[in-house]
Amino acid sequence: ERSQANAQNLVARLRGHPKIEAVLDAGGAESSPGQQALFARQCTGSGSTFSLRLKGGEAEAFRMLNALQLFKLAVSLGGTESLVSHPSSTTHSDYSAEAKVRCGIGDNLVRLSVGIENADDLYADLVQALQAV
């Protein structure tokens, strides 16, 4: 429950950030109606993972990832600590460029799994990392 609340706090606060193109939340308003319905059938609560599409590309994503202090870089997401990944270069690195486009996996995509740390601390970490973008 704490990680879900933290994630929703961050989603709301990061929307509209000048260095973020989009905040992608599986059950959120920007999801397609089909995705929202699927999420509602399969999940309880709001979920603790979401993704950011940064303005720019891979260089900007890596600058952000390298600047994070509380979020730990990981390939697998989940747990009580906040984790972050770059799907294009990790979990989906063997996909062709065309397959990545079809799946929405761009070089500017960063996926976050929010833990139970203090939400204000997590937000501050993301904001300071986004300054590096």
N, C-alpha and C positions, 0 to 999 in steps of 0.2 A: 504494500500500500504506500509506503514511504517513497519507494523508487518511482511508482506511478505518479504520485503527487509532484515529486521533483521534476519528472519529465514534462508534465503538463505545465508546470511553472516556467520551465525553460522554453518550451514551445511558444507560449504566449509572449514571453519577454523578448525572444529572438526574432519574432515576425517583424518585418519592417526594418531590420538592422541594415545599414547601408552597404555592408560587405556580403550580405546574404541574398542570393537570387530567390531561394524558396526554402521553406521549412516543410518537410514531408513527414506527416504524422499519419500512420496507417488508418486510424479511425477518424481522422480529423476532417474538417470541412472541405479541405482541398482535395481529398480523395474522391475517386469516382463513386457514384452511388453503389456500384457492384462491390467495390472494395469495402465501403462502409458496411454493407450488409454482411459480407463475408466476415469482417472483423467482429461485428456484433454477434454472429452465430458462433464463432470459434473462441472468442476471448471474453473475459470478464474484466471490468475496469477499463482503464484507458491505455494500458501498456506502458512500458518504460523505455522503449526504443523509438528513435526517430532519426531522420536524416536531414542534412543541410546540403543545398546546392550553393556553393560559394560563387561569387562573381569572379570569373577568371577560369583557370584550369588547374592542372596538376601542381604547378609551382606554387600557386596560392594555397592549395589544399595542404601541401607539405609544409609550407611556412606556418600555417595554423597548427597542424599536428605537432610540429617541433616546438612550438611555443607553449603548448598546454603543460600545466604543472600538476593538476589534480587528476585529470583524465589520463588513463594509461593506454598506450597503443596496444591493441590486441587484434587477433584475427577472429576469435570466438567472442561473442557478446553474451552477457548475462552475469548475474551475481550481485553481490552487495556493493561492489566498488564500481565507480563510473569508468567506462571503457570507451574507446573510440577506434574506428577502423577506416581504412581507405579501400573500399571494395575493388576498385579498378586494378589496383596493384597487388591485392591479396586474394580474397575469396573468389574473385571473378577474373583473375589474371589470365587464365587459359581460354577465356571467351574471345572470339574474334571481335574485331572492331564493330562489325555489323550487329552481332549478337548483343554486345554491350549497349549499343544504341537502342535496339529493340527492348531491352530490359531497363532502360533508363539509368544505366551505370556509366556516368560520365567521369572524366578525370577530376571534376570539381566536386564530386559527391563524397561526403564524409558521413559515416553512420555512427550514431552515439547510442550507448546503452547506459542509462542513468542509474546510479546507485543511491545509497541512503545517506550520503554526505549532506552537509548543510546546503540548501538550494541557493542561498545567496553566494556562498563560496564557489559553487559550480558555475553560476552565472558570471561571477567576476573572472573566473578562469577562462571561460569562453570569450568574454569581451576583450580581455587582455590578449588572448591568442589571435582574435580577429584583427587586432591592431597590426599584427605582423603581415596580414594579407595585403 
